[in-house]
Amino acid sequence: MSVEDPMNLRMANETMIRKQIISRGVKNELVIKAMRKVLRHEFVSEEYSAFAYSDSALPYSEGQTISQPYIVASMAEIVMNGRVSKGKRILEIGTGSGYQTAVLAQLFEHVFTIDIIPSFLESAKARLDSLGYMNVSYAQKNGYDGWIEHFPYDGILTSCAASEVPETLLHQLADGGCLTMPVGKVEQDLDGYPYGKNTLPLQHMFTVTKNNFVTERKKLYPVMFLPMIAPFFG
């Protein structure tokens, strides 16, 4: 595949959507439309551009990754919670490259995205601005804290794992809203990197809905995500 040929890239994106996303059960038409509009090669590091439409997560920067396309689409469908029109406000935790952010920006009137790594926010903002995404606000914050200044949120999506759903995020979820995030244990090796050679993550994608201010949690499929950085109380 030539990374310079726009037609080839569109075809690769369409093949990705049909074989990796629709075939695995993603049905929400708004999500599928968003995945068609957001081209993954625009968010992948140049050295991995030939693999932009592969069925896998890819290295990004500073030990982080850009998620597998199916996971991006699946999480977007989950957080839409059956909507057939745009949601109003969503909080995204873990901006990363901005790929998931761009998809969410097609699905919600406004995206509030946070990351603890300043360089990720800077590069994602520059990339998304250049692509014309004006309905995104950015802030450097710890994921456990959320972004209290703009709550409540119709949706909350985190692209990093925690051992349990933080109560701070549940507080920021609007009544009638939906939160999705990977939950479970994350092992780290002696160098501080997740997933040591002899360890396996025990995580599942979770969804939490809030109706009449009562939350309902569901455990979905197994996943493997990098950890949300825990707050420091020293």
N, C-alpha and C positions, 0 to 999 in steps of 0.2 A: 504493500500500500504506500503510495506516495503521500507524504504528509503535506506536500504543497498543493495537491489537487483538491479543490473544494468539492467536486462531484464525488471523488473517492471517499472523502471524509464524511459526506452526507450519507453515502451508501453504507459505510462502515458503522455509522451511528444507527442507521435504520436496522441493519443486521443485528447489532447489539440489542436494540430494543425488542426485536421479535424473538431472538433466540435466548436472550439472557433474562428478559424482564416479563414480557407477555406470556411466554411459555411456562414461566414459573408461577403464574397466577396473579400478577398485578393487573387489575382491571379498571381502576379509576381513570376515566378518560382525560381528566385534567392533568393527572400525573404523567400519563403517557405523552400527552401533548407537550408538557414541560420538558420531559426527557428528550423529545424530538428537537426542541428549540435550543436546549443547552448542550453545546458540543464539548465533549469531555477533553479533547486534545487541547483546548484553550486553557485548561487548568492543570495539565500534567507537565512535570518538569521536562525540559527539552530532551534530556538523555533517554527518557522513557516514552517519547512521543510515538514511536512505532508500535507501542503496546497500549495506546490510549483507549482502544475499544475492546481490549481483552477482558476476559471474565475473571478479573482478580483485582485486589487492592494493589496499589503501586507505591513505592517509596516516594516521599515528597521532600521533606527537609527536617533537619534536627531530630531524626529518629521517628518522625510522624509519617503517616500514609494518607493517600487519597483513597476513599472507600471503593469497594467493588460496586459496579453500576447497579446490580440487583439490590444491594443493601440500601443504596441511596434512594432508589425508586420505592422499595418496600417501606422504608421508614417514612417517606413522604406520604405514601398511601395510608399508613397507620395513623399518622398525626392529622391527616385530613378527616379521619373519623366519619367516613361516609358522605362528606360534603360533595355536592355537585356544582357548587359555585365557590368563589374565592372566600377564604377565611379573612379575618380582619388583621390580627396581630399574632406574630409568632416569635418566640425566643429560641434562638439557636445557640447551643453551647458547644464551642469548638469550631471556629470559622475555618481553620486550615487553609486549603487552597481557594476556597470560595465556591467549589463545585456544588455542594449541597445547598449553599446559600442561594446560588443562582436558581436552582430548581425551586426552592421555597419561595423565592421572589416572584415566581410565576403563579404561585398558589395562594399567596396571602397579600393583602394590601400593603402590609409593612413587615419587614423582617428586622428584628433586633438581634444582632449577632455579637457574641463575645468570645474572646480567646485570651489566654494568659500570656501568649507569646507575641510581643509587639510586632515583630517582623512579619508574622502571618497576617495580622490585621492590616499592616501597611500594604503588603503585596496584594492581598485579596481586594482591598478597597481600590487600589490602582487598576487592577484587572477588571473588576466589576464596573467601575466608573467608565472605563474605556469601552465596555460592552453595552453601556447605556442603562445600567441598573441604578435608578435613583430612589428606589423605595427600600433602602437598606441603611440602618444606623449601626455604628461600630463602637465597641468599647473594650478596653483591656480590663478584664475582671476574672476572678476565680469562679469556676463553674458552680461550685457549691453555693455561692452567694446569689446566683442569678443576676437579674438587673431590676432591682426593686423599684427604681424610679419610673418605670413604664408599665408595671403590671396593672391589671391582670392580662394574661395572654390566653388567646383561644387555643394556642398550641405551644408546646415546649418540646424541643428535640435536642438530644445530646449525642454527640458523636464520640463520646468517651465513656468508659465504664466506671461504675461505682459499686461498692459492696451492697448498697441499698439505695432506694430512691430518697434523695435529700428532702427533708421536710420543708426547707426553705423554698424549694421549687414547687412543691405541692401547694404551698401558700400562695405562690404567684400565678397558679393556674386558675383561669376563670371558670366559673360554674358553667357546665356544658362543654368544657374544653377537654383536650386530650394531650397527654404527655407520653413520649416514647423514648426509651433509653436502654442501653445494655446494662444489665445488673448481674453481679456475681464476683467471684474471686479473681484477682489478677496476681499471678506470681511474677516475681522479679529475680533476675540473677544477681550475682555479686557486683556486677558493674552498673546495676541500676536499670538495666533494660528489661522490659517485660518479656515474658515467655522464654525463660531459660531453656537450655537444650533438653532437660529432663522434666519439664513441667508442662502442664496443659491448663489453659484457662477454663474455668467453670462458670460460664456466663450464658445468659439467655436474654433475648430481646424482651422487654417488658412494655406493656402499655397500661397507662393509668387514666381512667376517665373520671370526671367529677360531675355528678348530677345531684341537684338539690343539696350541694355542699357535702355529699357523701362520695368517697372515692372507691372505685372498683379496680382491682389490679388483675392483669392476666399475663401469664408467662407464655411466650411464643416460641420461637425457634432458637437453637444454640448459635452463638456468635463468638467472635474473638476480636475484642477492641483493646486499644491502649487505655491506660487508666486516667481517670480524671484526677488532677493533682489535688491532694487533700489540703484543707485549710491548716494553717499553722497557728497554734495557740501558745507559743512560747512566751 
